[in-house]
Amino acid sequence: MHILMTVNAAWNIWNFRRPLVRDLLSQGHRVTVLAPSDDSVAQLQAMGCGFQSLEMDVKGLNPVQDLKLMTRFKRIFRAERPDVVLSYTIKNNIFGAMAARAVGLPFIPNVTGLGTAFLSGGALRMVAETLSRRAFGRLPVVFFQNEDDRDLFVSRRLLRPGQARLLPGSGIDLTRFAAADLPDAEEPPVFLMIGRLLRDKGVIEFVEAARQVKSRVPEARFQLLGAIGSENRTAIGAPTVRSWQREGLIEHLGITPDVRPFIAKAQCVVLPSYREGAPRTLIEAAAMARPLITTDVPGCRAVVEDGVTGLLCRARDSDSLAEACLRFLDMPHGTKVAMGQNGRQKMEREFDEAIVVAAYRDAIAHLTGQG
């Protein structure tokens, strides 16, 4: 079959969907990635994928531009004539689904998170829900990455319960993200946050918590690993990050193609996000046997068992986050090690990438009638 995958950034496929792509190619299918171009395109093509560049405004809310995007999807779908379309991220899911229905293509969206539109409330949320209801209402299969997002869509009547299927995020390669020994207790403690520098990710709370913790434990280190200047309305600019560094609150590590060495050097991985689909950074860190601190919100709490694999704190609350960090620092080293090992075991039970691959195989077979 010809399988087309669409997303709002090509790197998303390379970083998060590679096991699925590898499996589809191994079955003899032709895979085309439809996304805005970036540095990962050459890697996808070397892997065996075709690539079509997609012009889209990732962060804008201009209805004229969104209508043009849907028209663009229709044109590309007619030209490529795939047997099925797999979609990720909000705009690709909504406008891709509408375009696929118009040209009669099977379409499988994956709700990887609800994003700023759903988090904003008010008129913006109403528009997002109306579009989602129209886009997803007739689809046989809609994948979700946590129970909270699935239940919200069902309770708001954006789709029917029988349409929704649950995935453990995008899965994790348990061999590549192997367990690593926790740094020695004598070393300065490192709290690592990985992700784009966005307010919705809880970066402000992370920095304010660092201020509180370092006032009591000066040797504690707080590191941010991720891109500045992301195309998102809640992005944090470089001048702000530099001011935090000058204060000695955080270390900005930039970006990297491989997070594993940074996770290995950390005692704890932190994500104070306001809401997630299934946070990849926490899944990767847990697979490497790192204790976690995250917010008690949809997506995050699906990965962390409070007091077992990590600690939960309140969202949008730097005091609660600082308290969790101090609780972690007060734990005996052996307790921290056990917490990390518990996280690794949870990933082995629930988040193996083979689970995701099998779910997609089944959904594609169901929609196309081909095994």
ZAMARGU-4260 file (C-alpha; in steps of 0.2 Angstrom, whole numbers, plus 5000, padded with zeros to 4 digits):
<rodrens>
0) 5000/5000/5000 | 5005/5018/4999 | 5003/5026/5016 | 5005/5045/5018 | 5009/5052/5035
5) 5006/5071/5039 | 5012/5081/5053 | 5016/5100/5057 | 5035/5096/5057 | 5045/5083/5048
10) 5056/5080/5064 | 5041/5074/5073 | 5040/5059/5062 | 5059/5056/5063 | 5060/5058/5082
15) 5043/5050/5087 | 5036/5039/5074 | 5052/5031/5067 | 5047/5013/5074 | 5030/5014/5065
20) 5039/5020/5049 | 5052/5006/5050 | 5038/4993/5052 | 5028/4999/5038 | 5043/5000/5026
25) 5048/4982/5032 | 5031/4976/5026 | 5034/4983/5009 | 5023/4998/5010 | 5027/5014/5002
30) 5028/5028/5015 | 5027/5047/5010 | 5029/5060/5024 | 5019/5076/5021 | 5025/5090/5032
35) 5035/5107/5032 | 5053/5104/5028 | 5067/5104/5040 | 5084/5096/5044 | 5076/5078/5046
40) 5070/5076/5028 | 5086/5069/5022 | 5086/5056/5036 | 5068/5051/5032 | 5073/5049/5014
45) 5088/5039/5018 | 5077/5028/5028 | 5066/5025/5013 | 5052/5037/5014 | 5046/5049/5001
50) 5043/5067/5006 | 5031/5081/5001 | 5034/5098/5008 | 5018/5105/5016 | 5016/5124/5017
55) 5006/5128/5033 | 5005/5141/5047 | 5009/5131/5062 | 5004/5143/5075 | 4992/5155/5066
60) 4973/5155/5069 | 4969/5164/5052 | 4953/5155/5045 | 4958/5161/5027 | 4975/5152/5029
65) 4967/5137/5037 | 4955/5136/5022 | 4969/5137/5010 | 4978/5123/5020 | 4963/5111/5018
70) 4962/5115/4999 | 4981/5111/4999 | 4978/5094/5008 | 4964/5090/4995 | 4976/5094/4980
75) 4990/5084/4987 | 4979/5069/4992 | 4972/5068/4974 | 4990/5069/4967 | 4997/5056/4979
80) 4982/5044/4980 | 4988/5035/4996 | 4978/5020/5002 | 4977/5028/5019 | 4982/5044/5028
85) 4990/5044/5046 | 4990/5061/5054 | 4997/5069/5069 | 4996/5087/5077 | 4980/5097/5078
90) 4979/5107/5061 | 4984/5091/5051 | 4971/5081/5060 | 4957/5093/5058 | 4960/5100/5041
95) 4968/5084/5034 | 4952/5074/5040 | 4940/5086/5031 | 4951/5085/5015 | 4952/5066/5016
100) 4933/5065/5018 | 4930/5076/5003 | 4941/5065/4992 | 4936/5048/4999 | 4952/5043/5008
105) 4953/5033/5024 | 4961/5044/5038 | 4967/5039/5055 | 4971/5054/5066 | 4982/5053/5082
110) 4977/5066/5096 | 4995/5069/5103 | 4989/5083/5114 | 4976/5096/5115 | 4987/5111/5112
115) 4984/5130/5116 | 4967/5131/5107 | 4959/5119/5120 | 4969/5126/5135 | 4964/5143/5131
120) 4945/5141/5135 | 4932/5153/5129 | 4928/5156/5111 | 4945/5149/5105 | 4941/5132/5113
125) 4923/5133/5106 | 4930/5135/5088 | 4943/5120/5091 | 4929/5109/5098 | 4917/5113/5083
130) 4931/5109/5070 | 4936/5093/5079 | 4918/5087/5080 | 4916/5091/5061 | 4932/5083/5057
135) 4931/5067/5068 | 4913/5064/5068 | 4913/5050/5055 | 4930/5043/5057 | 4930/5024/5062
140) 4946/5026/5072 | 4954/5040/5082 | 4969/5037/5092 | 4972/5045/5109 | 4988/5045/5120
145) 4979/5047/5137 | 4963/5043/5145 | 4959/5061/5150 | 4960/5067/5132 | 4949/5053/5126
150) 4936/5055/5139 | 4935/5074/5136 | 4932/5071/5117 | 4918/5058/5121 | 4910/5069/5135
155) 4910/5084/5124 | 4902/5074/5110 | 4916/5077/5098 | 4916/5058/5094 | 4908/5042/5100
160) 4916/5030/5112 | 4917/5017/5099 | 4929/5028/5088 | 4942/5031/5101 | 4957/5020/5104
165) 4970/5022/5117 | 4989/5021/5114 | 5004/5022/5126 | 5011/5038/5118 | 5022/5034/5103
170) 5030/5020/5112 | 5048/5018/5117 | 5063/5008/5110 | 5068/5000/5127 | 5084/4994/5119
175) 5090/5011/5113 | 5084/5020/5130 | 5092/5007/5141 | 5092/5009/5160 | 5107/5019/5166
180) 5114/5020/5184 | 5109/5035/5194 | 5124/5047/5197 | 5133/5045/5214 | 5125/5053/5229
185) 5140/5064/5232 | 5138/5073/5215 | 5128/5089/5214 | 5110/5085/5211 | 5104/5089/5193
190) 5086/5092/5189 | 5084/5091/5170 | 5069/5098/5160 | 5068/5093/5141 | 5057/5101/5129
195) 5053/5117/5119 | 5054/5133/5130 | 5036/5136/5131 | 5025/5144/5145 | 5013/5129/5143
200) 5027/5117/5147 | 5029/5125/5164 | 5046/5133/5160 | 5042/5148/5171 | 5037/5137/5186
205) 5053/5127/5183 | 5064/5143/5184 | 5054/5149/5199 | 5056/5133/5208 | 5075/5133/5205
210) 5076/5150/5213 | 5067/5143/5229 | 5077/5126/5229 | 5094/5134/5226 | 5091/5146/5241
215) 5091/5131/5252 | 5102/5119/5242 | 5114/5130/5232 | 5123/5116/5224 | 5107/5110/5215
220) 5108/5112/5196 | 5093/5115/5185 | 5095/5112/5167 | 5084/5116/5152 | 5087/5106/5136
225) 5077/5112/5121 | 5075/5125/5108 | 5072/5144/5110 | 5060/5153/5099 | 5048/5139/5094
230) 5034/5144/5082 | 5021/5144/5096 | 5012/5159/5104 | 5018/5154/5122 | 5037/5153/5116
235) 5049/5161/5128 | 5062/5172/5120 | 5081/5171/5121 | 5083/5187/5131 | 5073/5180/5145
240) 5083/5164/5145 | 5099/5174/5145 | 5093/5184/5160 | 5090/5167/5170 | 5107/5161/5166
245) 5115/5177/5172 | 5106/5175/5188 | 5113/5158/5190 | 5096/5150/5191 | 5097/5138/5176
250) 5109/5131/5163 | 5102/5131/5145 | 5110/5116/5136 | 5103/5121/5119 | 5097/5107/5107
255) 5104/5090/5104 | 5100/5075/5092 | 5102/5063/5107 | 5095/5066/5124 | 5102/5050/5132
260) 5119/5057/5138 | 5110/5072/5147 | 5097/5060/5155 | 5111/5049/5161 | 5119/5063/5170
265) 5103/5069/5179 | 5097/5063/5195 | 5079/5068/5191 | 5069/5073/5175 | 5056/5086/5177
270) 5041/5092/5167 | 5029/5104/5175 | 5018/5105/5159 | 5000/5111/5160 | 4994/5097/5149
275) 5001/5083/5138 | 4996/5069/5126 | 5009/5057/5132 | 5025/5066/5136 | 5040/5058/5127
280) 5053/5066/5138 | 5046/5058/5153 | 5044/5041/5144 | 5062/5041/5138 | 5068/5046/5156
285) 5058/5033/5164 | 5065/5020/5152 | 5082/5025/5157 | 5077/5022/5176 | 5076/5041/5181
290) 5064/5046/5194 | 5052/5059/5188 | 5044/5075/5194 | 5029/5081/5184 | 5012/5089/5186
295) 4996/5080/5191 | 4988/5084/5174 | 4981/5074/5159 | 4995/5065/5150 | 5009/5067/5164
300) 5000/5057/5177 | 4998/5043/5165 | 5016/5041/5164 | 5021/5044/5183 | 5014/5034/5198
305) 5015/5046/5213 | 5028/5040/5226 | 5032/5025/5215 | 5040/5031/5199 | 5041/5049/5204
310) 5032/5064/5212 | 5017/5074/5206 | 5014/5092/5210 | 5001/5105/5206 | 5001/5113/5189
315) 5005/5132/5187 | 5012/5131/5205 | 5030/5134/5207 | 5029/5132/5226 | 5022/5115/5224
320) 5035/5111/5211 | 5049/5117/5223 | 5042/5107/5237 | 5042/5091/5226 | 5061/5095/5222
325) 5065/5097/5240 | 5056/5081/5245 | 5066/5072/5231 | 5083/5079/5238 | 5078/5073/5255
330) 5076/5055/5250 | 5089/5042/5253 | 5099/5037/5238 | 5093/5020/5238 | 5075/5026/5237
335) 5079/5037/5222 | 5087/5021/5213 | 5071/5011/5217 | 5060/5024/5210 | 5070/5024/5194
340) 5069/5005/5193 | 5050/5006/5196 | 5049/5018/5181 | 5059/5007/5170 | 5048/4992/5174
345) 5032/5002/5170 | 5039/5007/5153 | 5042/4988/5150 | 5025/4983/5154 | 5015/4998/5147
350) 5025/5008/5134 | 5034/4996/5123 | 5034/5003/5105 | 5028/4986/5099 | 5011/4990/5107
355) 5009/5006/5096 | 5015/4997/5080 | 5002/4983/5082 | 4988/4995/5085 | 4992/5004/5069
360) 4993/4988/5059 | 4976/4983/5066 | 4968/5000/5062 | 4976/5001/5044 | 4969/4983/5040
365) 4952/4988/5047 | 4950/5004/5036 | 4958/4997/5020 | 4953/4979/5021 | 4971/4974/5018
370) 4981/4965/5031
</rodrens>
